[in-house]
Amino acid sequence: MLGLDLIAPEYLAVLDPFADEAKRIVETSPPLESLPPEIIERAVQRVKWTTKEMLVEPNLNSIRAEVLSFYLMCQGVASVSFPGSPEVRLISEATRKTLRYRMYDLFKKGQIDLCLSAVKRSLNLVDLEIGETIKVAGFTIPREDFYRLRDLRLAEDGLETVDDRILPQYLPRYAVRWTDLAPLLKHRLKELTKLYLVGGWAVITPRDLWDLYASFISVKLEEYVQSVYERILESGTQPAGVLAQVGERISSLVPREVVIRGGFTRGQAGRLRPEFFPPCMKLALNGVGAGLRNYAIMMMLTPFLSYARVAPSGKVATRMADFIDDISIVRDEIAPLLFEAAERCNPPLFKDQPQEKAGIFYHMGFGMTTEPTLADSGRSKWYRTPNCSKIQMSAPSLCRPDELCRQIKNPLTYYFRKKYEGSRAG
């Protein structure tokens, strides 16, 4: 890492891809779709890196390639997948491991200040006052607790004896405001009951610091992918070309045998979980009045339920048959919910508009039919779920936002976020 000090500001982008230094690299570079093959390949291979490949040389070309490949990876996955998908989990975990190792490597090489400068942009961090007494923010930490924390961390890693080179990693050295860890607590990447708290500060070791910071960036990655996914939904067009190719290649690296808790599997969203539906969709399922029937059933519920059940993962969405091989998913799982919601309307939708039964399948891409087959898929457009802003304008009585609604822009994002959080809680 010779020469690292000379370009430390730029190198911060290697530790925080969302830092201003990284954003400037993206803003002054060509569009991601036109990047050279070596950066495209780097974007895909990031999820398979060994520790050797995780390190970045301290020169501007290497830093630039690192940042651009990170954003290409994220946007590629967002173009073929959904928030909380196995693909998103794969790149999130790979990024967490990469950053944790980079922090460890820099600490080992004496570049502690560089690491701390990156951390302190996101977290309130202070050094412990270690002398005759051990203090943080004026609060005393019993010496026996200081060493107990060390022993607990060693036990977590299965270490009984360590040498003087490794031991400093496990000695409490810093404290972080526990409120700054809210994103990690929310995503269940850290448990409040497992933190040693003193006057609102969580006492941590260098090893804890690497873990916390790397997890913090992985959460920001998931939020960024969500924002890109929502922009794609809002645009109404599906990315193709390099973005889709990168996303599909990363998707192919998701272990096929892995079944994620909470119903996620590679390539589909899993069975519908109504308890995770957003408020607007729950209201629509309960039936609406005459003025909202067509919009609520056709434009809201039909695309929402079809994408929620058959969420495209690993390839660009064009027709439903690209993602299912059994039409019973449509006939026996999705359609009955839509027919029941139509019947609950006042008056029932099909009572005076029987043709809309075929309209439901039309909006799922099967053409005007009441007996869809996989061969029919693609005969009409597979409609997308409208954004929250469109629902608010077209059906304001159905828009009753809760706390999560204020953080998202599309009902599908709400559902995937809730389901993802539910799988983590499980």
matplotlib code that plots the C-alpha trace (Angstrom):
import matplotlib.pyplot as plt

x = [0.0, 2.9, 1.8, -1.7, -1.3, -0.8, -4.3, -6.1, -9.2, -9.8, -9.1, -12.0, -14.2, -12.8, -14.1, -17.4, -18.9, -21.5, -19.0, -18.7, -15.4, -17.1, -20.0, -17.6, -16.0, -19.4, -20.5, -17.3, -17.3, -19.1, -22.5, -22.3, -23.7, -20.6, -17.9, -15.0, -15.1, -12.7, -15.0, -18.0, -16.2, -15.2, -18.8, -19.8, -16.9, -17.2, -19.5, -16.8, -13.7, -11.1, -9.4, -6.6, -9.0, -10.8, -7.8, -7.5, -4.2, -3.8, -3.9, -6.6, -7.3, -7.8, -10.0, -12.1, -12.5, -13.6, -16.2, -17.7, -17.9, -19.7, -22.4, -22.7, -23.1, -25.9, -27.8, -27.4, -29.1, -31.8, -32.6, -33.4, -34.4, -36.4, -35.6, -34.7, -34.2, -31.4, -29.4, -29.6, -28.6, -25.7, -24.2, -24.9, -23.1, -20.2, -19.8, -20.0, -17.2, -15.1, -15.3, -14.7, -11.5, -10.3, -10.7, -8.8, -6.0, -5.7, -5.6, -2.9, -0.8, -1.1, -3.7, -6.1, -6.7, -7.9, -10.4, -11.6, -12.1, -14.4, -16.3, -16.8, -18.7, -21.5, -21.1, -20.4, -17.2, -14.9, -11.9, -12.1, -10.1, -7.8, -5.6, -5.9, -9.7, -11.5, -14.0, -16.2, -18.0, -17.4, -18.8, -16.5, -16.2, -15.3, -12.0, -13.5, -16.1, -13.3, -11.6, -14.9, -15.8, -12.4, -13.0, -16.5, -15.3, -12.5, -15.0, -17.3, -14.5, -13.6, -10.2, -8.7, -5.2, -3.9, -0.6, 0.3, -0.4, -4.0, -5.0, -5.4, -8.3, -10.2, -9.5, -12.3, -11.0, -13.9, -17.5, -20.3, -23.6, -26.1, -28.7, -26.3, -26.7, -30.5, -30.2, -28.4, -31.0, -33.8, -32.4, -31.6, -27.9, -27.2, -29.1, -29.4, -29.3, -25.8, -24.3, -22.4, -24.0, -22.6, -24.5, -25.9, -22.6, -21.8, -18.3, -16.7, -13.4, -11.6, -13.1, -16.6, -15.9, -15.1, -18.2, -20.5, -19.2, -19.2, -22.8, -23.7, -22.6, -24.3, -27.6, -27.0, -26.4, -29.7, -31.4, -29.7, -30.7, -34.3, -34.1, -32.9, -35.6, -38.2, -36.8, -37.1, -40.7, -41.5, -39.9, -42.1, -39.2, -37.1, -33.3, -31.5, -28.0, -25.1, -27.2, -29.4, -26.4, -24.6, -27.7, -28.4, -24.8, -24.8, -28.2, -26.6, -24.1, -26.8, -26.6, -29.6, -30.0, -30.5, -34.0, -34.2, -36.3, -39.6, -40.4, -37.7, -36.1, -33.9, -36.0, -39.4, -40.8, -42.6, -46.2, -48.1, -48.1, -51.1, -49.9, -47.1, -49.3, -49.3, -52.4, -53.6, -53.7, -55.3, -58.1, -58.5, -58.8, -61.7, -63.6, -64.3, -67.2, -68.4, -66.1, -62.9, -63.7, -61.8, -58.8, -58.5, -58.9, -57.3, -54.6, -53.6, -54.3, -53.8, -50.2, -49.4, -50.4, -48.9, -45.5, -45.5, -46.1, -43.9, -41.3, -38.8, -35.4, -32.4, -33.8, -35.6, -39.4, -41.2, -43.9, -44.9, -44.1, -40.4, -40.7, -43.2, -43.8, -47.2, -50.2, -51.9, -50.0, -52.1, -55.4, -55.4, -53.3, -53.5, -56.9, -59.0, -57.8, -58.7, -62.1, -62.9, -61.9, -64.1, -67.0, -66.6, -67.0, -70.2, -71.7, -69.7, -67.5, -68.5, -72.2, -72.4, -69.0, -68.5, -66.0, -63.5, -62.9, -61.0, -59.6, -57.8, -55.8, -55.3, -53.5, -51.3, -50.2, -52.3, -54.6, -58.4, -59.2, -60.8, -58.8, -55.1, -52.4, -48.6, -48.7, -50.9, -48.3, -47.1, -50.2, -50.7, -48.7, -47.9, -48.9, -46.7, -47.8, -48.4, -46.3, -47.6, -47.9, -50.2, -52.3, -52.6, -53.8, -56.1, -57.5, -56.8, -59.2, -57.1, -53.9, -53.5, -49.8, -48.1, -44.6, -43.0, -45.0, -43.2, -39.9, -40.9, -42.4, -44.1, -46.4, -44.2, -41.2, -43.3, -44.2, -40.7, -39.2, -41.8, -41.2, -37.4, -37.6, -39.9, -37.4, -34.7, -36.9, -37.6]
y = [0.0, 2.4, 5.8, 5.4, 8.6, 10.7, 10.0, 9.2, 11.4, 9.4, 6.1, 6.8, 5.7, 2.2, 2.1, 3.9, 3.6, 6.2, 8.8, 12.1, 10.9, 7.9, 10.0, 12.3, 9.3, 8.2, 11.7, 12.2, 8.8, 7.5, 5.9, 2.5, 0.8, 1.9, 0.8, -1.3, -5.1, -5.3, -3.3, -5.2, -8.4, -7.0, -6.1, -9.7, -11.3, -9.2, -11.8, -14.5, -12.6, -14.1, -11.9, -11.2, -9.8, -7.6, -5.3, -2.2, -0.7, 3.0, 4.5, 6.4, 3.9, 1.1, 3.2, 4.3, 0.6, -0.3, 2.3, 1.9, -1.9, -1.5, 0.7, -1.5, -4.6, -2.8, -1.5, -4.7, -6.7, -4.0, -4.4, -8.1, -8.6, -7.2, -5.8, -8.6, -11.1, -13.8, -11.7, -8.6, -10.7, -12.1, -8.8, -7.3, -10.1, -10.0, -6.3, -6.7, -9.3, -7.2, -4.1, -6.0, -7.4, -4.1, -2.5, -5.4, -5.1, -1.3, -1.7, -4.3, -2.0, 0.9, 2.9, 3.2, 6.9, 6.3, 3.7, 6.0, 8.9, 6.8, 5.4, 8.8, 10.1, 7.7, 6.9, 9.0, 7.2, 8.1, 6.5, 4.9, 6.7, 4.0, 4.7, 3.9, 3.9, 3.2, 5.8, 6.8, 10.2, 10.6, 7.1, 4.5, 1.0, -1.6, -3.2, -6.7, -5.8, -4.5, -7.9, -9.8, -8.1, -9.2, -12.8, -12.8, -11.6, -14.2, -16.9, -15.8, -16.5, -19.8, -18.5, -19.7, -18.3, -15.5, -13.8, -10.1, -9.4, -10.5, -9.6, -5.8, -6.7, -8.0, -5.4, -2.8, 0.5, 2.6, 3.5, 4.4, 6.0, 3.2, 5.3, 5.4, 1.6, 1.9, 0.7, -2.4, -3.0, -2.5, -5.0, -7.4, -7.3, -6.4, -7.0, -4.3, -6.9, -8.0, -4.5, -3.3, 0.1, 2.9, 6.2, 5.8, 4.5, 1.0, -0.2, -2.0, -3.6, -3.0, -6.3, -5.0, -1.8, -3.6, -5.7, -2.8, -0.5, -3.2, -4.1, -0.4, -0.1, -3.3, -1.8, 1.3, -1.0, -2.6, 0.8, 1.9, -1.2, -0.5, 3.1, 1.9, -0.7, 1.9, 4.2, 1.3, 0.7, 4.4, 4.6, 1.8, 0.4, -2.6, -2.2, -4.3, -4.5, -4.4, -3.8, -6.8, -9.0, -8.1, -8.8, -12.1, -13.3, -12.4, -14.2, -17.3, -17.3, -17.6, -21.2, -23.0, -25.4, -22.6, -21.9, -18.7, -18.5, -16.8, -18.3, -16.8, -19.1, -18.3, -17.2, -16.5, -14.5, -17.5, -17.9, -14.8, -13.4, -11.1, -10.1, -8.2, -6.4, -2.6, -0.8, 0.2, -3.4, -4.7, -2.1, -3.0, -6.7, -5.8, -4.4, -0.8, 1.2, 1.5, 4.5, 2.6, -0.9, -1.1, 0.8, -1.1, -4.5, -4.1, -1.5, -2.1, -5.6, -7.6, -6.4, -6.2, -9.8, -11.2, -9.5, -10.3, -14.0, -14.3, -11.6, -11.7, -12.7, -13.3, -12.1, -9.2, -9.3, -9.7, -12.4, -14.5, -17.8, -16.8, -17.3, -20.1, -23.5, -24.2, -22.2, -23.2, -20.4, -18.0, -19.9, -21.3, -18.7, -15.3, -15.3, -16.4, -13.5, -11.1, -12.7, -12.5, -8.8, -8.1, -9.9, -7.8, -4.6, -2.6, -3.6, -6.7, -5.9, -8.9, -8.4, -5.6, -6.0, -9.8, -9.1, -7.9, -11.5, -11.8, -8.4, -9.6, -12.2, -9.6, -7.3, -10.3, -10.7, -13.6, -11.8, -11.7, -15.1, -16.7, -19.9, -18.8, -21.2, -20.8, -20.6, -17.5, -15.6, -12.6, -12.1, -8.8, -6.5, -7.7, -4.5, -3.1, -2.0, 1.7, 3.9, 5.2, 8.7, 7.4, 5.5, 8.6, 10.6, 8.0, 6.4, 8.7, 6.9, 3.8, 5.6, 5.4, 5.3, 3.8, 4.4, 2.1, 3.7, 7.0, 5.3, 3.7, 4.7, 1.5, -1.0, -3.9, -2.4, -2.3, -6.0, -7.2, -5.1, -6.5, -10.1, -9.6, -8.3, -11.1, -13.7, -12.1, -12.2, -15.8]
z = [0.0, -0.7, -1.6, 0.0, 2.0, -1.1, -2.5, 0.8, -0.2, -3.3, -1.6, 0.8, -2.2, -1.8, 1.8, 1.1, -2.3, -1.4, -0.3, -2.2, -3.6, -5.2, -6.5, -8.3, -10.0, -11.3, -12.3, -14.4, -16.0, -19.1, -18.7, -17.0, -20.2, -22.1, -19.6, -20.9, -20.7, -17.8, -15.5, -16.6, -15.7, -12.4, -11.6, -12.1, -10.3, -7.2, -5.6, -6.0, -4.8, -2.6, 0.0, -2.4, -5.0, -2.4, -2.1, -4.3, -5.4, -4.4, -7.8, -9.5, -12.2, -9.8, -7.5, -10.5, -11.7, -8.2, -7.8, -11.3, -11.0, -7.7, -9.2, -12.3, -10.1, -8.1, -11.1, -13.0, -10.1, -9.8, -13.5, -13.2, -9.6, -6.7, -3.2, -0.8, -3.6, -3.4, -5.9, -3.7, -0.7, -2.6, -3.5, -0.1, 1.7, -0.8, -0.2, 3.5, 3.4, 1.1, 3.2, 6.4, 5.0, 3.6, 7.1, 8.7, 6.1, 6.6, 10.4, 10.0, 7.8, 10.2, 8.2, 11.1, 10.6, 7.1, 8.2, 11.0, 8.7, 6.6, 9.6, 11.2, 8.2, 9.1, 12.8, 15.9, 17.1, 20.0, 21.5, 25.0, 27.6, 28.9, 31.9, 35.6, 34.8, 31.6, 30.5, 27.7, 27.7, 31.4, 32.2, 33.9, 32.5, 35.1, 34.2, 34.6, 32.0, 29.7, 29.7, 29.7, 26.4, 25.0, 26.1, 24.6, 21.2, 21.3, 22.1, 19.3, 16.9, 18.5, 19.7, 23.0, 22.6, 20.4, 19.9, 20.4, 16.7, 16.9, 20.4, 19.7, 17.4, 20.3, 23.0, 23.4, 21.9, 20.7, 21.4, 19.0, 19.7, 19.8, 18.0, 15.0, 14.7, 14.1, 10.5, 11.6, 14.4, 12.0, 9.5, 12.3, 11.6, 15.2, 18.4, 21.0, 23.8, 22.7, 22.9, 25.9, 26.5, 28.7, 28.8, 25.3, 23.8, 22.6, 23.6, 20.7, 19.6, 16.3, 15.1, 16.0, 14.2, 10.9, 11.2, 12.1, 9.4, 6.7, 7.7, 7.6, 4.0, 3.0, 4.3, 2.2, -0.8, -0.3, 0.0, -3.2, -5.1, -3.9, -5.2, -8.6, -8.8, -8.1, -10.8, -13.2, -12.3, -12.6, -16.1, -17.4, -19.4, -18.6, -18.9, -21.4, -22.8, -20.4, -17.2, -17.9, -18.9, -15.7, -13.6, -15.3, -14.9, -11.2, -10.8, -12.3, -9.5, -6.8, -5.4, -7.0, -4.0, -1.5, -0.3, 1.6, 4.8, 4.3, 1.0, -1.3, -3.8, -6.8, -9.7, -8.1, -5.2, -3.6, -2.4, -1.7, 1.9, 2.3, 5.8, 4.0, 1.5, 1.7, 3.0, -0.5, -1.7, 1.4, 1.0, -2.7, -1.8, 0.5, -2.4, -3.5, -4.8, -8.4, -9.3, -8.4, -9.4, -12.7, -11.5, -8.2, -9.7, -13.1, -12.7, -9.1, -7.8, -11.0, -11.7, -8.0, -7.3, -10.4, -9.9, -6.2, -6.8, -9.9, -9.3, -12.2, -10.8, -13.0, -16.3, -17.8, -17.4, -20.7, -20.2, -17.3, -19.0, -18.7, -15.0, -14.3, -15.8, -14.3, -15.2, -12.0, -10.3, -12.3, -12.3, -8.7, -6.7, -8.3, -10.2, -7.2, -5.1, -7.9, -8.5, -4.8, -4.6, -7.7, -6.1, -2.9, -4.9, -4.7, -7.0, -7.9, -10.9, -13.0, -12.4, -15.0, -16.6, -17.2, -19.9, -17.3, -16.2, -19.4, -18.8, -15.7, -17.7, -20.4, -17.9, -16.9, -20.5, -21.6, -24.1, -23.8, -22.5, -19.4, -19.8, -19.9, -20.9, -20.8, -24.6, -24.4, -22.3, -24.2, -26.3, -24.4, -22.2, -18.7, -16.9, -14.1, -10.7, -10.6, -8.4, -5.1, -6.6, -9.4, -6.9, -4.8, -7.7, -9.2, -6.1, -3.1, -0.9, -1.1, -0.2, 3.6, 4.2, 7.2, 8.3, 5.7, 2.9, 3.5, 2.7, -0.6, -3.9, -5.2, -3.5, -4.8, -2.9, 0.2, -0.1, -0.9, 2.0, 4.4, 3.2, 3.4, 7.0, 7.9, 6.6, 8.7, 11.8, 11.2]

ax = plt.figure().add_subplot(projection="3d")
ax.plot(x, y, z, "-o")
ax.set_aspect("equal")
plt.show()
